[in-house]
Amino acid sequence: MSDNISVETILENHEASGKYFDVNGLKCFALDKGSGEAVLCLHGVPTSSFLYRKIVPALADKGYRGVAIDLPGLGFSERPEDFDYSFSSLTKLLC
């Protein structure tokens, strides 16, 4: 028996473990697990919430709410052509 899992299956499992939400009309994706004080895990460019797929559940197991958001244009979040992808714009989206 092989332990090889396709990249497609891995990504499908990651997407199924998160949820979509709307920010000013932009469809974004996040992992959101647990309760208690929130710990926001921000990825860099060009990564995604996938980077935190093991961290978010571990935070939840410790009594925190682990949250990892896919920034616009990355991961499963929308990639609108007319979006300002500058760091200042991404910061405004998060605030």
Buried (B, 14 or more C-beta within 10 A) or exposed (E): EEEEEEEEEEEEEBBEBBEEEEEEEBEBBBBBBBEEEEBEBBBEEEBBBBBBBEBBBEBBEEEBBBBBBBBBBBBBBBEEEEBEEEEEEBEEBEE
